[in-house]
Amino acid sequence: MKPHLKSFLFAFLCPFGMFFSFLLEADPTKDPFESLHGPNIYTQDYINQQPGVLTLAELLKSVEKSYPLVLAAEKLLTETEYNYLAAEGAFDLQFKSMGTTKPTGYYTNNAADNVFEKPTPLGGTSFFAGYRIGRGTFPVYDGRRQTNDYGEVRAGAIVPLMRNREIDKNRADLRKADIDRKLAELSIQKLKIEVIKEATKRYWKWVASGQEYLVNKDLLEIAKNRQQQIAQRIKLGDIPKMEGTENDRAILQRESQFVSAEREMQKAAIDLSLFLRAADGNLILPTTDRLPIGFPKPIDYKELELEKSIKIAWKFRPEIQDYEFKREKARVDQDMGYNALKPQVDLVVAGSQDFGPGSVTRAKPELEASLVLNLPMQTRRPRGMIGAAEAKIAQLDQELQFSKDKIKTEVQDSISEVIASAKRVTVTQSEVELARKLEVMERERFALGDSTLLFVNIREQTSAEAAVREIKALYDHHVAVAHFQASTASFLQNSPTP
């Protein structure tokens, strides 16, 4: 075949070859993760089934077991458990003993007294039992210290009839210690909500950065793959040399974008490693091979019910329970004030029996009952305690109402955010679809000689920017879902709401 005929046929067929090569660049049968000109969207189950993928559930499990701030908060609970144990110690069995001797003087004697005392929370009643022995000569006024030869056994109880019957200091401290345990648990829950929300946001940021990285990688590869074809067309005189320079410029621009996207992906992985930890607490830097292949599908925001979500939030948010327990703690102080206003009337019942040789007057068992009366003449202290407690309760009531209002607005805002972000996803998906159509059409025009590489680059860049906007919309949507779950405390429920 003559040389000029070969050149003519090559120049004639080259545009069609370019056209089909551009189509192959966007081959839909290629691995969607390796060649991505836009975000991938799959079901959550399908994403989780991919081998080696780091799932959100795995990340949150790591946070639960190894995140230092969560572990530190759990130590606070341990501290309150020990404080409760210390408060229970007010009801511990006690042993008291006293011995006296008087070896010289007109009256010489020896005496020992041992007693066990057991306070109880049963109406403030306390029990005692003891043994004492007194030998020698005692003055008449001190005759109660004298016993028969084998000593005396006694037992009894002190029963409050008014003050300290419903509540006393020991039981008040125990109730407060129990409330402190519950408050510590709520503090852990509040921390977990914030930590899980932040970990979730960083997880989706990592996923989004990986998707943006692939968009820029694909964009750069397209320009590199056609470099040889452009050079061949310039050599044949099919297109001017300026087109080659334009492609070189596009490669440099896209390399810069690719490097920036790669850095953002690395930064997102580093930020995520703060929450992804080994069992011993060491940071784990997630690698690119653990990236999910795409985003889960957006949730159906039509299933979100505002009033129902607000009620769920009021029920499960730890802030609400926190104020309720603080009010209960203030009511303990109020009860103590009312208790101090009452007169102290204690019934003391005791029985005793002497053993062994000695006075016949001590030979029979004795039963003794007495009343102890202590009447406060001035009541400034208890009235001050009551007033301070009532003021504290009123303050907490206002703070509780504000907390409910704040939670309500957070739920409203998070639902609004979920709806708006879901709509943005739909809009950006349509934008990406149209941008891709224009990109393909511009390539066809360039292959036929009706366009320039500048316009092709613009279309490709526009398509990539639209894909990035869709990725950002998907990221914002899943972050909005995390905000909604945090606002309703879904993280703490067995069956999280959508």
C-alpha positions in Angstrom: 0.0 0.0 0.0 1.4 3.4 -0.9 2.6 5.6 2.0 0.3 8.5 1.4 -2.7 6.1 1.3 -1.7 4.7 4.6 -1.4 8.1 6.1 -4.9 9.0 4.8 -6.5 5.9 6.3 -4.8 6.5 9.6 -5.9 10.1 9.8 -9.4 9.0 8.8 -9.7 6.2 11.4 -7.9 7.9 14.3 -10.8 10.0 15.4 -13.0 6.9 15.7 -10.2 5.1 17.6 -10.0 8.0 20.0 -13.8 7.9 20.4 -13.8 4.3 21.3 -10.8 4.7 23.6 -12.7 7.4 25.5 -15.6 5.0 25.9 -13.3 2.3 27.2 -12.0 4.7 29.9 -15.4 4.8 31.4 -16.0 1.1 31.1 -18.7 0.2 33.6 -17.5 -3.4 33.9 -14.2 -2.3 35.7 -13.8 -2.6 39.4 -15.9 0.3 40.8 -13.4 0.8 43.6 -10.3 0.9 41.3 -11.8 3.1 38.7 -14.2 5.6 40.2 -15.5 8.7 38.5 -18.0 9.4 41.2 -19.1 8.0 44.6 -20.4 4.4 45.0 -23.6 3.8 46.9 -24.5 0.3 48.2 -26.5 -1.2 51.0 -24.8 -1.3 54.4 -24.9 -5.1 54.5 -23.2 -5.3 51.1 -20.4 -2.9 52.2 -19.9 -4.8 55.4 -19.6 -8.1 53.6 -16.5 -6.9 51.7 -13.3 -8.7 52.9 -11.1 -6.6 55.2 -13.3 -3.6 55.3 -13.3 -1.4 58.4 -17.0 -1.2 59.4 -18.5 1.5 61.6 -19.6 -1.2 64.1 -16.0 -2.4 64.4 -14.8 1.2 65.1 -17.4 1.8 67.7 -16.6 -1.5 69.4 -13.0 -0.3 69.6 -14.2 3.0 71.1 -16.2 1.1 73.7 -13.3 -1.1 74.8 -10.2 0.9 74.4 -10.8 4.7 74.1 -8.9 6.3 77.0 -11.6 8.9 77.9 -14.3 6.2 78.1 -12.0 4.1 80.3 -11.3 7.1 82.5 -15.0 7.8 82.9 -15.5 4.2 84.0 -12.9 4.8 86.7 -15.2 7.6 88.0 -18.0 5.0 88.3 -15.6 2.7 90.2 -14.8 5.7 92.6 -18.5 6.2 93.3 -18.9 2.5 93.9 -16.3 2.7 96.6 -17.9 5.8 98.0 -21.1 3.9 98.3 -19.3 1.1 100.1 -17.9 3.7 102.5 -21.4 5.0 103.1 -22.6 1.5 103.9 -19.9 1.4 106.5 -22.0 3.6 108.7 -24.0 0.5 109.5 -21.0 -1.7 110.2 -21.0 -3.8 113.4 -18.8 -2.0 116.0 -17.1 -3.3 119.1 -16.3 -1.1 122.1 -14.4 -2.1 125.2 -13.3 -0.2 128.3 -11.4 -1.5 131.4 -10.7 0.3 134.6 -8.7 -0.6 137.7 -8.5 1.1 141.1 -5.8 -0.7 143.1 -5.4 1.9 146.0 -7.8 3.9 148.1 -10.7 3.2 150.3 -12.6 1.4 147.5 -10.4 -0.9 145.4 -12.0 -2.6 142.4 -11.6 -3.7 138.8 -14.1 -3.4 136.0 -14.4 -4.2 132.3 -17.2 -3.4 129.9 -17.5 -4.8 126.3 -20.3 -4.0 123.9 -21.2 -4.7 120.3 -23.3 -2.0 118.5 -25.1 -2.5 115.2 -26.8 0.5 113.6 -29.4 -0.4 111.0 -31.4 1.4 108.3 -34.6 -0.1 109.7 -36.3 3.0 111.0 -33.0 4.2 112.4 -33.1 1.4 115.0 -29.7 0.3 116.5 -29.1 -2.8 118.5 -26.5 -3.5 121.2 -25.2 -6.5 123.2 -22.5 -6.6 125.7 -20.8 -8.2 128.7 -19.4 -6.4 131.7 -17.9 -7.5 135.0 -17.0 -5.5 138.1 -15.2 -6.9 141.2 -14.1 -5.4 144.4 -15.6 -2.8 146.6 -17.7 0.1 145.1 -19.2 3.1 146.7 -23.0 3.2 146.9 -23.3 5.9 144.2 -21.2 3.7 141.8 -22.9 0.4 142.6 -24.1 -0.2 139.0 -20.6 -1.0 138.0 -20.6 -4.0 140.3 -21.7 -7.4 139.0 -21.9 -10.9 140.3 -18.8 -13.0 140.1 -19.3 -14.3 136.5 -20.4 -10.9 135.1 -23.4 -9.6 133.4 -24.8 -10.1 129.9 -27.0 -7.4 128.4 -28.8 -6.7 125.1 -31.1 -4.1 123.8 -32.2 -1.6 121.2 -32.6 2.1 120.6 -35.7 2.9 118.6 -36.2 6.5 117.3 -39.9 7.5 117.5 -39.8 10.9 115.8 -36.5 12.4 114.7 -34.2 10.0 112.8 -37.1 7.6 112.2 -37.7 8.3 108.5 -34.2 9.5 107.7 -30.9 10.1 109.5 -27.4 11.1 108.5 -26.3 7.6 107.8 -29.2 6.8 105.5 -29.0 10.3 103.9 -25.3 9.7 103.1 -26.2 6.3 101.7 -28.9 7.7 99.5 -26.6 10.4 98.2 -23.9 7.9 97.5 -26.4 5.8 95.5 -27.4 8.9 93.5 -23.8 9.7 92.9 -23.4 6.2 91.4 -26.3 6.9 89.0 -24.9 10.3 88.1 -21.6 8.7 87.3 -23.3 6.3 85.0 -25.0 9.2 83.3 -21.7 11.0 82.9 -20.3 7.9 81.1 -23.4 7.9 78.9 -23.1 11.6 78.0 -19.4 11.0 77.2 -20.1 8.0 75.1 -22.7 9.9 73.1 -20.2 12.6 72.3 -17.3 10.2 71.6 -19.4 7.9 69.4 -20.7 10.9 67.5 -17.2 12.3 66.9 -15.9 8.8 66.0 -18.7 8.4 63.5 -18.1 11.8 61.9 -14.4 11.0 61.5 -15.2 7.6 60.0 -17.4 9.1 57.3 -14.8 11.8 56.7 -12.3 9.0 56.1 -14.7 7.2 53.7 -15.5 10.5 51.9 -11.7 11.3 51.6 -11.2 7.9 50.1 -13.9 8.4 47.5 -12.6 11.9 46.6 -9.1 10.4 46.3 -10.4 7.9 43.7 -12.2 10.5 41.8 -9.0 12.6 41.4 -7.0 9.4 40.7 -9.4 8.5 37.9 -9.4 12.0 36.6 -5.6 12.0 36.4 -5.4 8.6 34.7 -7.8 9.7 32.0 -5.5 12.6 31.1 -2.4 10.4 31.2 -4.0 7.6 29.1 -4.8 9.9 26.2 -1.4 11.6 26.2 0.0 9.2 23.6 -3.1 9.4 21.5 -2.9 13.2 21.5 0.8 13.1 20.5 -0.1 10.7 17.6 -2.8 13.0 16.4 -0.5 16.0 16.6 2.1 14.1 14.6 -0.5 13.4 11.9 -1.5 17.0 11.9 -5.1 16.1 12.9 -5.0 18.6 15.9 -2.7 21.5 16.6 0.3 21.3 19.0 -1.5 23.5 21.5 -3.7 20.5 22.3 -0.7 18.6 23.6 0.3 21.5 25.7 -3.2 21.7 27.0 -3.2 18.0 28.0 0.2 18.5 29.7 -1.3 21.4 31.7 -4.3 19.3 32.6 -2.0 16.5 33.9 -0.1 18.9 36.1 -3.3 20.4 37.4 -4.8 17.0 38.2 -1.6 15.7 39.7 -1.8 18.7 42.2 -5.4 17.8 42.9 -4.5 14.2 43.3 -1.7 14.9 45.8 -4.1 17.2 47.8 -6.7 14.4 47.8 -4.1 11.9 48.9 -3.0 14.1 51.8 -6.7 14.6 52.9 -7.2 10.9 52.9 -4.0 10.4 55.0 -5.1 13.1 57.4 -8.6 11.5 57.7 -6.9 8.2 58.5 -4.7 9.7 61.1 -7.6 11.5 62.7 -9.6 8.2 62.7 -6.7 6.4 64.4 -7.4 8.4 67.6 -10.6 6.2 68.0 -9.4 3.0 66.3 -7.3 1.2 68.9 -6.0 -2.2 69.7 -7.0 -4.1 72.8 -3.9 -2.7 74.6 -4.9 0.9 73.7 -2.3 1.5 71.0 -3.4 3.5 67.9 -4.2 1.7 64.7 -3.7 3.6 61.5 -6.3 2.3 59.0 -4.9 1.5 55.6 -6.5 2.2 52.2 -7.2 -1.5 51.7 -9.6 -1.2 54.7 -11.7 1.6 53.1 -15.3 0.7 52.4 -16.1 0.5 48.7 -18.7 3.3 49.0 -21.4 5.0 51.1 -24.5 3.3 52.4 -27.8 4.4 50.9 -29.3 7.5 52.4 -32.0 6.7 55.0 -35.7 7.2 54.3 -36.2 10.5 56.1 -40.0 10.2 55.7 -39.9 7.6 58.5 -38.6 10.2 60.9 -41.4 11.5 63.2 -40.6 14.7 65.0 -42.9 14.3 68.1 -42.0 10.7 68.6 -38.3 11.5 68.3 -38.6 14.3 70.9 -40.3 11.9 73.3 -37.6 9.3 72.8 -34.9 11.9 73.4 -36.6 13.1 76.6 -36.7 9.5 77.8 -33.2 8.4 76.9 -31.0 11.5 77.0 -28.8 11.3 80.1 -29.1 15.1 80.7 -32.8 14.7 81.6 -32.1 11.9 84.0 -29.1 13.8 85.4 -31.3 16.7 86.5 -33.9 14.3 88.0 -31.2 12.6 90.1 -29.8 16.0 91.2 -33.3 17.0 92.3 -33.6 13.8 94.2 -30.2 14.5 95.9 -31.5 18.0 96.9 -34.7 16.5 98.3 -32.5 14.4 100.6 -31.1 17.6 102.1 -34.7 18.9 102.4 -35.8 15.7 104.2 -32.8 16.1 106.6 -34.0 19.6 107.4 -37.5 18.5 108.2 -36.1 15.7 110.2 -34.0 18.1 112.3 -37.2 20.1 113.1 -38.7 17.2 114.9 -38.0 16.5 118.6 -35.8 13.6 119.4 -37.8 10.9 121.2 -35.9 7.6 121.5 -37.2 4.5 123.1 -34.4 2.5 124.8 -35.2 -1.1 125.7 -32.6 -3.3 127.4 -32.5 -6.6 129.2 -29.7 -7.9 131.5 -28.7 -11.0 133.5 -26.0 -11.5 136.1 -24.3 -14.9 136.6 -22.5 -16.5 139.4 -22.3 -16.0 143.1 -23.0 -12.5 144.4 -25.9 -10.4 145.5 -29.3 -11.9 145.3 -30.6 -8.5 144.1 -28.8 -9.1 140.8 -29.7 -12.8 140.5 -32.9 -12.3 138.5 -33.0 -11.0 134.9 -33.9 -7.4 134.5 -35.8 -5.6 131.8 -35.6 -1.8 131.5 -37.3 0.7 129.2 -36.7 4.4 129.0 -37.5 7.5 126.8 -34.9 10.0 125.8 -36.2 13.4 124.9 -34.3 16.2 123.1 -36.4 19.2 122.1 -34.8 21.9 119.9 -35.7 25.4 121.2 -34.5 27.2 118.1 -34.7 25.9 114.6 -32.5 28.2 112.5 -30.3 25.4 111.2 -33.0 23.1 110.0 -35.0 26.0 108.5 -31.9 27.1 106.7 -31.3 23.6 105.3 -34.9 23.4 104.1 -34.8 26.8 102.4 -31.5 26.1 100.7 -32.8 22.7 99.4 -36.0 24.2 98.1 -34.0 26.9 96.3 -31.8 24.3 94.8 -34.8 22.3 93.6 -36.3 25.4 92.0 -33.1 26.1 90.3 -32.8 22.5 89.0 -36.5 22.7 87.8 -35.6 25.7 85.6 -32.5 24.0 84.3 -34.4 20.8 83.6 -37.0 22.8 81.5 -34.2 24.5 79.6 -32.5 21.2 79.0 -35.8 19.7 77.6 -36.2 22.8 75.3 -32.6 22.5 74.1 -33.0 18.8 73.4 -36.2 19.5 71.5 -34.4 22.1 69.3 -31.5 19.6 68.7 -33.9 16.9 67.6 -35.7 19.4 65.3 -32.4 20.7 63.9 -31.0 17.2 63.3 -34.1 16.0 61.5 -34.0 19.1 59.3 -30.3 18.4 58.6 -31.1 14.8 57.7 -33.9 15.9 55.3 -31.9 18.7 53.7 -28.8 16.5 53.2 -30.9 13.7 51.7 -32.4 16.1 49.2 -28.9 17.4 48.4 -27.8 13.8 47.7 -30.6 13.5 45.2 -29.8 16.8 43.5 -26.1 16.1 43.3 -26.8 12.6 41.9 -28.8 14.2 39.1 -26.0 16.8 38.6 -23.4 14.1 38.3 -25.5 12.2 35.8 -25.9 15.2 33.5 -22.3 16.2 33.9 -21.2 12.8 32.8 -23.5 12.9 29.8 -22.0 16.3 28.8 -18.5 14.9 29.3 -19.2 11.9 27.0 -20.8 14.2 24.4 -17.8 16.6 24.5 -15.4 13.7 24.0 -17.4 12.6 21.0 -17.2 16.1 19.5 -13.5 16.2 20.2 -13.0 12.8 18.5 -14.9 14.1 15.5 -12.8 17.3 15.4 -15.7 19.6 16.5 -14.2 20.5 19.9 -11.0 21.2 21.6 -9.2 19.5 24.4 -9.7 22.6 26.6 -13.5 22.0 26.5 -13.0 18.3 27.1 -10.9 19.1 30.2 -13.5 21.6 31.4 -16.2 18.9 31.0 -14.1 16.3 32.8 -13.2 18.7 35.6 -16.9 19.8 35.9 -17.9 16.1 36.1 -15.3 15.4 38.8 -16.4 18.5 40.8 -20.0 17.3 40.6 -18.9 13.9 41.9 -17.0 15.5 44.8 -20.2 17.6 45.6 -22.1 14.3 45.7 -19.5 12.8 48.0 -19.7 15.8 50.3 -23.5 15.6 50.2 -23.3 11.9 51.2 -20.8 12.7 53.9 -23.1 15.5 55.3 -26.0 13.2 55.2 -24.4 10.4 57.2 -23.0 13.0 59.7 -26.5 14.4 60.0 -27.8 10.9 60.8 -25.1 10.7 63.5 -26.3 14.0 64.9 -29.9 12.7 64.9 -28.8 9.5 66.7 -26.9 11.5 69.2 -29.8 13.9 69.8 -32.2 11.0 70.5 -29.5 9.0 72.4 -30.0 6.2 69.9 -26.5 5.0 70.6 -27.6 4.0 74.0 -30.6 2.0 72.9 -30.7 -1.6 71.9 -32.6 -0.8 68.7 -31.4 2.5 67.4 -33.8 4.6 65.4 -32.9 5.3 61.8 
